[in-house]
Amino acid sequence: MRKEIFNLPNCLTMARILAAPVVVLLLYFEMWFGFKFGAYGAFAVFAVASVTDYLDGKIAREQNIITNLGKFLDPLADKLLICSVLIMLVRLGPEWRVPAWMVIIIIGRELAVTGMRAVAAEMGEVVAADKFGKAKTLLQILATGFLIFHYPLFGWDPRPVGHALLWVALVLTVFSGGNYLYNFYKKWLKTAEN
């Protein structure tokens, strides 16, 4: 049991969970003190944490150590990291131009899918991320990464790219959430009929 919990992919996932409060704290430094390096530090921690999202799945597949705990924790870690950052970007104010309504839709979708996963778990099913969910997560990571960094670099402003990616991520977030719920509903109906 201990081996299943503390394998390398699960430890990387847990590190991503622990990275979320660090990123939030660094963004608070940015907000409270106008500390430019708060945003740079937050971006660095966020970038490293985001790479672990790729690594944990790759290692788990290559070493054949895919566990139910990993399937549960991996999307949870993504949600915690991304949603924490999006809430902070709204809190940081108009300079970041991240509308609260957009973040509410993204978080609402994440809560709906998490609730659906909990119900599926009660039915003995583990719902892993599908290709739309993975694409949504990648787009959210890229969008939030550009928006965290946000300071012009050699005259180039990363915010317009971040905003454009966030809009695309929003569309994919809604679509993938609907797809999860539709597939779950179909499976639930089939189970209810049997």
Backbone torsions as a table, in degrees:
resi	resn	phi	psi	omega
1	MET	NA	-47.2	179.6
2	ARG	-59.8	-37.7	179.9
3	LYS	-65.2	-38.0	179.8
4	GLU	-67.5	-36.7	-178.1
5	ILE	-76.9	-45.8	-171.5
6	PHE	-101.9	34.9	172.4
7	ASN	-76.7	168.2	-173.6
8	LEU	-59.8	-47.0	179.7
9	PRO	-59.2	-41.2	179.6
10	ASN	-67.4	-35.7	177.6
11	CYS	-66.0	-38.2	176.4
12	LEU	-64.5	-40.0	178.3
13	THR	-64.1	-43.1	178.9
14	MET	-64.8	-34.6	176.6
15	ALA	-63.3	-36.2	177.9
16	ARG	-65.5	-38.1	176.9
17	ILE	-62.8	-43.3	-179.5
18	LEU	-69.9	-23.7	179.9
19	ALA	-69.7	-28.6	-175.8
20	ALA	-56.3	-51.6	179.6
21	PRO	-65.8	-27.5	177.8
22	VAL	-67.1	-45.2	178.4
23	VAL	-61.4	-44.0	179.7
24	VAL	-61.0	-44.8	-179.9
25	LEU	-61.2	-43.4	179.4
26	LEU	-64.6	-37.1	176.5
27	LEU	-69.1	-31.7	173.3
28	TYR	-64.6	-39.1	175.6
29	PHE	-58.2	-41.2	176.8
30	GLU	-58.8	-46.4	-174.7
31	MET	-71.8	-46.1	-174.8
32	TRP	-72.1	-42.2	-170.3
33	PHE	-112.1	1.6	-174.2
34	GLY	59.0	32.0	-173.5
35	PHE	-82.7	100.2	-175.9
36	LYS	-54.2	-37.0	-177.1
37	PHE	-74.2	-11.0	172.0
38	GLY	-62.6	-43.9	178.4
39	ALA	-67.6	-41.2	179.4
40	TYR	-64.5	-43.2	178.3
41	GLY	-63.8	-43.2	178.8
42	ALA	-61.1	-41.4	178.8
43	PHE	-63.2	-43.1	-178.4
44	ALA	-62.6	-47.0	-179.9
45	VAL	-65.1	-42.5	179.3
46	PHE	-61.7	-43.0	-179.2
47	ALA	-63.3	-45.7	179.1
48	VAL	-63.6	-44.0	178.8
49	ALA	-61.7	-38.2	-179.9
50	SER	-66.6	-35.7	177.3
51	VAL	-64.4	-34.3	178.8
52	THR	-64.1	-24.7	177.5
53	ASP	-63.5	-38.7	177.1
54	TYR	-73.3	-44.9	-174.2
55	LEU	-65.7	-41.9	-175.1
56	ASP	-61.9	-42.2	178.7
57	GLY	-67.3	-41.6	-179.4
58	LYS	-62.0	-47.2	-179.4
59	ILE	-65.0	-42.9	-179.2
60	ALA	-60.4	-41.3	179.9
61	ARG	-71.2	-44.7	-177.5
62	GLU	-65.0	-38.5	-177.6
63	GLN	-96.2	5.0	178.9
64	ASN	52.9	48.6	177.9
65	ILE	-123.3	46.2	176.5
66	ILE	-78.1	123.5	-178.0
67	THR	-121.3	158.9	176.4
68	ASN	-62.7	-36.8	177.8
69	LEU	-61.8	-42.9	178.6
70	GLY	-63.2	-42.0	178.5
71	LYS	-63.3	-31.6	179.1
72	PHE	-80.0	-46.7	-174.2
73	LEU	-71.9	-34.4	-174.7
74	ASP	-58.5	-55.2	178.0
75	PRO	-66.2	-29.7	178.5
76	LEU	-64.9	-42.5	178.8
77	ALA	-62.5	-42.8	177.8
78	ASP	-59.2	-47.9	-178.0
79	LYS	-60.7	-45.9	-177.8
80	LEU	-61.8	-46.8	-177.8
81	LEU	-65.2	-51.2	-175.2
82	ILE	-69.3	-45.4	-178.8
83	CYS	-64.7	-38.0	177.1
84	SER	-59.7	-45.4	-178.9
85	VAL	-66.2	-44.0	-179.6
86	LEU	-61.2	-41.2	177.6
87	ILE	-62.5	-41.7	178.7
88	MET	-65.5	-36.3	180.0
89	LEU	-66.2	-35.1	173.9
90	VAL	-66.6	-44.1	-177.1
91	ARG	-64.7	-32.3	-177.3
92	LEU	-69.1	-17.2	169.6
93	GLY	106.6	-171.7	-170.3
94	PRO	-63.8	-24.3	-179.9
95	GLU	-60.0	-31.2	-179.6
96	TRP	-86.0	-20.7	176.9
97	ARG	49.6	47.8	173.5
98	VAL	-107.7	109.6	-175.6
99	PRO	-70.8	139.7	-178.7
100	ALA	-60.7	-37.8	-177.4
101	TRP	-61.6	-35.0	179.6
102	MET	-66.6	-43.3	179.4
103	VAL	-65.9	-37.2	178.0
104	ILE	-62.2	-42.7	178.8
105	ILE	-63.6	-44.9	-179.4
106	ILE	-62.3	-47.4	-178.9
107	ILE	-68.0	-37.9	177.1
108	GLY	-59.1	-42.7	177.6
109	ARG	-62.6	-43.7	-178.5
110	GLU	-62.7	-40.8	178.5
111	LEU	-65.7	-40.6	179.8
112	ALA	-63.1	-45.0	-179.3
113	VAL	-68.7	-38.1	177.2
114	THR	-63.3	-41.8	176.4
115	GLY	-62.1	-41.9	177.6
116	MET	-62.7	-40.3	177.7
117	ARG	-63.1	-37.7	179.3
118	ALA	-64.7	-42.2	177.8
119	VAL	-65.0	-42.3	178.6
120	ALA	-61.6	-39.3	178.9
121	ALA	-62.6	-37.5	176.2
122	GLU	-62.4	-29.5	-179.9
123	MET	-88.3	3.9	179.5
124	GLY	85.1	13.1	-179.8
125	GLU	-107.6	138.6	171.9
126	VAL	-110.2	118.8	-177.5
127	VAL	-95.5	105.4	178.0
128	ALA	-84.3	164.3	179.5
129	ALA	-65.8	137.0	175.4
130	ASP	-96.2	-176.7	-175.0
131	LYS	-65.0	-33.4	178.9
132	PHE	-70.1	-41.0	177.6
133	GLY	-62.6	-40.2	179.3
134	LYS	-67.8	-41.0	178.3
135	ALA	-64.6	-39.7	177.5
136	LYS	-60.3	-45.6	-179.5
137	THR	-63.3	-43.3	179.3
138	LEU	-60.3	-45.8	179.7
139	LEU	-64.2	-40.6	178.1
140	GLN	-63.7	-40.8	179.0
141	ILE	-62.7	-47.3	-179.7
142	LEU	-62.6	-45.5	-179.3
143	ALA	-60.9	-49.8	-178.0
144	THR	-67.5	-32.9	176.8
145	GLY	-60.9	-48.8	178.1
146	PHE	-61.8	-38.8	-177.3
147	LEU	-74.2	-33.8	175.9
148	ILE	-63.0	-47.3	-176.1
149	PHE	-61.0	-53.3	169.1
150	HIS	47.3	-19.7	177.8
151	TYR	-80.7	137.4	177.2
152	PRO	-56.2	138.6	-179.0
153	LEU	-122.8	115.5	-176.4
154	PHE	52.0	40.3	177.3
155	GLY	84.0	-2.7	-179.2
156	TRP	-100.9	127.2	-179.0
157	ASP	-96.5	115.9	-177.7
158	PRO	-76.6	-12.4	-174.3
159	ARG	-63.1	-43.7	179.0
160	PRO	-58.6	-37.7	177.3
161	VAL	-64.8	-44.5	178.3
162	GLY	-59.3	-43.1	-179.8
163	HIS	-66.8	-42.2	179.0
164	ALA	-62.5	-45.1	179.1
165	LEU	-64.5	-35.1	179.6
166	LEU	-65.7	-37.4	176.4
167	TRP	-64.4	-44.5	178.2
168	VAL	-63.9	-41.8	178.6
169	ALA	-61.6	-37.7	179.0
170	LEU	-61.5	-46.0	179.4
171	VAL	-61.0	-46.4	-179.3
172	LEU	-68.5	-31.9	176.8
173	THR	-61.0	-48.0	-179.7
174	VAL	-66.3	-44.1	-179.1
175	PHE	-63.4	-48.5	-177.2
176	SER	-66.3	-36.1	176.7
177	GLY	-62.6	-44.6	176.9
178	GLY	-62.0	-39.1	179.5
179	ASN	-64.1	-44.9	176.6
180	TYR	-57.9	-49.8	-175.7
181	LEU	-66.3	-37.7	178.2
182	TYR	-64.2	-47.6	179.3
183	ASN	-63.7	-38.2	177.8
184	PHE	-65.9	-42.8	179.9
185	TYR	-60.7	-43.1	178.2
186	LYS	-61.3	-45.1	-179.6
187	LYS	-66.2	-40.1	-179.9
188	TRP	-63.9	-42.6	177.6
189	LEU	-61.6	-43.4	179.9
190	LYS	-62.4	-40.9	178.8
191	THR	-66.0	-40.7	-179.3
192	ALA	-65.3	-33.2	-179.7
193	GLU	-72.3	-29.5	-178.1
194	ASN	-85.7	NA	NA
